[in-house]
Amino acid sequence: MLLEELVERAAPDAAQGIVVVEGSEHLVPFLGHLAERVVAPSEAHGTVVRIGAIGTSDVEESVRAAAEGLGEHDQLVLAVRATPDRLPVSVLVETLVACGLWVVEAAPAPARGVGCAFVVTLDDSVPWRSYLLGDMIPSTERSVLRLLAERAVEGLALRAQGTAFRKRNRELTLELDKAHLALEKGEAELGQLRQAIADRDAAAEADRSVAKLLGLVAVHAAELKDVTEELRRAQQAERGTRWGAQTKWAVSLIRHDPIHGSSRIMRSVVRRTRDRFSADQRYANGATSESDDGSV
């Protein structure tokens, strides 16, 4: 409900005007068309509707200040900053009772800086509003019984709902904690799975690298085999050429000089054998010297 509606209900035609309590001028824009009925306190005569803003930290002092000088038949609209779910119930009730104020109506009044509002008065003859019926009811014994029943029954229901809400809140908190644990476990398992996939991919890549390397080795081995075969054939061809030349030389020598040719051939064989033996000896001596130098 808008603050304008509450003030309009509390401002009967007989009211002389609307008086804004000092320090509550910021509420005037929320009065809408009723703002033109706002008068200064010095200009107010007869029954008026007063409007006062109630903060959150100084509730008792604000209520007392707003109710100071309230006429016997005036009505006071208390615009409370706190929302209904954050009302300082005990302090507010004790202050209203201590000031002798009757609560005519209470309702949410969402606006900037306003959470709810109370219409109060010192006049016990002002009709009360049944918030369950939404109608004004006369100030009779039956009305008192109804309002007391409304507040008792609703209070019990609200307390039970609050207990159920707190219980459900605890259950939801436990479920949320379990969900967090399950999420952490799932994230850990996901991390392990990702690591396993990474390890598998790395192993597969290593296998591919090894297979590629083995293929290269096989190719080089085949090339080496071909080169070795060609070298063997070249060596055989070279030996055949050398021995063929020597054989032709020996046959020609014996043909032209049968007597001395054989001697020359023997001397050549001996010389070649001696040269090869000397070469082998030099090679052996060289290998021995290198071994001795390495040991030092």
Secondary structure by P-SEA (a helix, b strand, c coil): ccaaaaaaaaccccccbbbbccccccccccccccccccccccccccbbbbbbbbccccaaaaaaaaaccccccbbbbbbccccccccaaaaaaaaaaaacccccbbbbbbcccccbbbbbccccccccccccccccccccaaaaaaaaaaaaaaaaaaaaaaaaaaaaaaaaaaaaaaaaaaaaaaaaaaaaaaaaaaaaaaaaaaaaaaaaaaaaaaaaaaaaaaaaaaaaaaaaaaaaaaaaaaaaaaaaaaaacccaaaaaaaaaaaaaaaaaaaaaaaaaaaaaaaaaaaac
